[in-house]
């Protein structure tokens, strides 16, 4: 069994060559927000949820993106409301957010 029930990786890749990258779309700030929100909701820690930064997940053109393990569900998001929905529905209730899946 996994140490975390859900392990969330935010692509925070920063490219300087003009190609799309998640960090240019606010990924680091959104990761910080998600970490804070997960803690506020009491979902953080062993056996629960861990939110981490990742380097390039190679889907920046579809991003910003995150992936949730162990399910390997990929999401994109636009704003805090989208991240809140992922946290509440997927991480809190175990229901995937189909409208944000990539």
C-alpha positions as CSV (number, residue, x, y, z in Angstrom):
1,X,0.0,0.0,0.0
2,X,1.1,3.5,-0.8
3,X,2.2,5.8,2.1
4,X,-0.2,8.5,0.8
5,X,-3.8,7.9,-0.3
6,X,-3.2,10.5,-3.0
7,X,0.0,12.0,-4.2
8,X,-0.5,15.1,-6.3
9,X,2.3,16.5,-8.6
10,X,2.0,20.0,-10.0
11,X,4.1,20.6,-13.1
12,X,6.1,23.7,-12.3
13,X,8.4,23.6,-15.3
14,X,9.8,26.9,-16.5
15,X,11.0,27.2,-20.1
16,X,12.9,30.1,-21.4
17,X,12.8,29.2,-25.1
18,X,9.3,30.4,-25.9
19,X,7.6,27.0,-25.7
20,X,4.6,26.6,-23.5
21,X,5.3,25.9,-19.8
22,X,3.1,25.4,-16.8
23,X,5.0,27.8,-14.6
24,X,4.3,30.7,-17.0
25,X,0.6,29.9,-16.3
26,X,0.9,30.3,-12.5
27,X,1.7,26.7,-11.6
28,X,4.0,27.4,-8.6
29,X,1.5,29.8,-7.0
30,X,-1.3,27.3,-7.6
31,X,0.8,24.5,-6.0
32,X,1.4,26.7,-3.0
33,X,-2.4,27.4,-2.8
34,X,-3.2,23.6,-3.1
35,X,-0.7,22.7,-0.3
36,X,-2.2,25.3,2.0
37,X,-5.8,24.3,1.2
38,X,-5.1,20.6,1.7
39,X,-3.6,21.4,5.1
40,X,-6.5,23.7,6.1
41,X,-9.0,20.9,5.2
42,X,-7.1,18.4,7.4
43,X,-6.3,16.2,4.4
44,X,-2.4,16.4,4.6
45,X,0.0,13.9,6.0
46,X,0.8,10.2,6.0
47,X,-2.1,8.0,4.9
48,X,-3.8,11.0,3.3
49,X,-2.7,13.6,0.7
50,X,0.7,15.0,-0.3
51,X,1.1,17.9,-2.8
52,X,4.4,18.2,-4.5
53,X,6.1,20.2,-7.2
54,X,7.4,18.3,-10.2
55,X,9.7,19.3,-13.0
56,X,8.4,19.0,-16.5
57,X,5.7,16.4,-16.8
58,X,5.9,16.8,-20.7
59,X,2.3,17.9,-21.1
60,X,2.8,21.7,-20.8
61,X,1.0,22.3,-24.1
62,X,-2.2,21.0,-22.3
63,X,-1.3,22.8,-19.1
64,X,-1.0,23.9,-16.6
65,X,-1.3,20.3,-15.4
66,X,-1.2,18.1,-12.4
67,X,-1.3,14.3,-12.0
68,X,-2.8,12.5,-9.0
69,X,-1.5,9.1,-8.0
70,X,-2.1,6.2,-7.5
71,X,-4.9,6.6,-10.0
72,X,-2.7,8.4,-12.6
73,X,-5.4,10.9,-13.3
74,X,-4.3,14.0,-15.2
75,X,-5.9,17.4,-14.8
76,X,-5.6,20.9,-16.1
77,X,-6.9,24.0,-14.3
78,X,-7.5,27.7,-14.8
79,X,-8.0,29.1,-11.4
80,X,-8.4,28.4,-7.7
81,X,-12.0,27.3,-8.2
82,X,-10.8,24.5,-10.4
83,X,-8.1,23.4,-7.9
84,X,-10.7,23.6,-5.1
85,X,-12.9,21.3,-7.1
86,X,-10.1,18.8,-7.6
87,X,-9.2,18.9,-3.9
88,X,-12.8,18.6,-2.7
89,X,-14.1,16.0,-5.2
90,X,-11.1,13.8,-6.1
91,X,-8.9,14.1,-3.0
92,X,-11.7,14.5,-0.5
93,X,-14.5,12.4,-1.9
94,X,-12.8,10.1,-4.4
95,X,-14.7,11.3,-7.4
96,X,-12.7,12.3,-10.5
97,X,-13.5,15.7,-11.9
98,X,-14.2,14.8,-15.5
99,X,-14.5,18.3,-16.9
100,X,-10.8,19.0,-15.9
101,X,-9.3,15.7,-17.1
102,X,-6.7,15.7,-19.8
